């Protein structure tokens, strides 16, 4: 699965306020698959996954568990 992190003003605000990361993913992937992939790839615990389809793209809003900070992961990914 390909997870492409999104770096927009809204995405950075979500990282800081909601402990949530925004990824673009393939339309065929479901929430449990996205959750498992993020947990495996980044060694974090995911609390919730919300998805949004706009146009021909699917976006996944991945909320991390409180014990894992999205700021730290965003820094490792080069988003901040």
N, C-alpha and C positions, 0 to 999 in steps of 0.2 A: 504494500500500500504506500502511496505517496502522500505525505503530509507537507504542505507548503505553508510555512508561517506567514501571516499577513502583518505588515507594519504600516498601519495608518494611525492617525490621531485617535480615532475611536478605539483601535486595538490597544494602543499604549495606555489609554485611560482605563480600559477594562483590566489590564494587567495590574495597574496600581490600585484600583478601587475594589474590583471584584475577585481578584486572584484568578482571572480567566485568560486563557490564551485563545487566539483565533487562528484557525488553519483552513486552507483551501484543500479539498480532497475530492476524490472521484465520486460521481453520483451514485455508483452502485454499492458503496460501502455504507453499512448500517451503524447505528450508535454503539452496540456492543463491540463491533470490530474496531471502531475508531478508539474506544476506550482502551481495549487490550493493546492496540498498537502504540498508543501514547505511553501507557504504563511500561511496556516492554522497552521502547526506544529510549525513554528518558529516565527510567527508574524512579517514577513518582506514583502517587496514588491519585486517581481521578475521582472526584465526588459526583460530577454530573456532566453529561454531554448534551448539548442542544444543537440542532442542525437547521440550516436555512438554505433553500435553493433559490437562487436569483439568476435569471437568464439561463445560461447553460452551465453554471458553476454551483458547486455545493460547498457551503462553509460550515465548519464545526467549531462551536464555542465550547471549549474544554475547561471546566472549572476544577481546579486542583484542590486537594484536601488542605485544610488549614496548616498542617505540619510541613507542607511543601510550598515555598513561596514562588509565585509566577515570575517575580522580579529576577530571582536567581536563574531560573531556566531561560528567561528571555535574554539575560546577559550572556549565558553560555551559547545561545543561538545567534547572538549578534544583533538582536532586535533593539537593544537599548544601549 
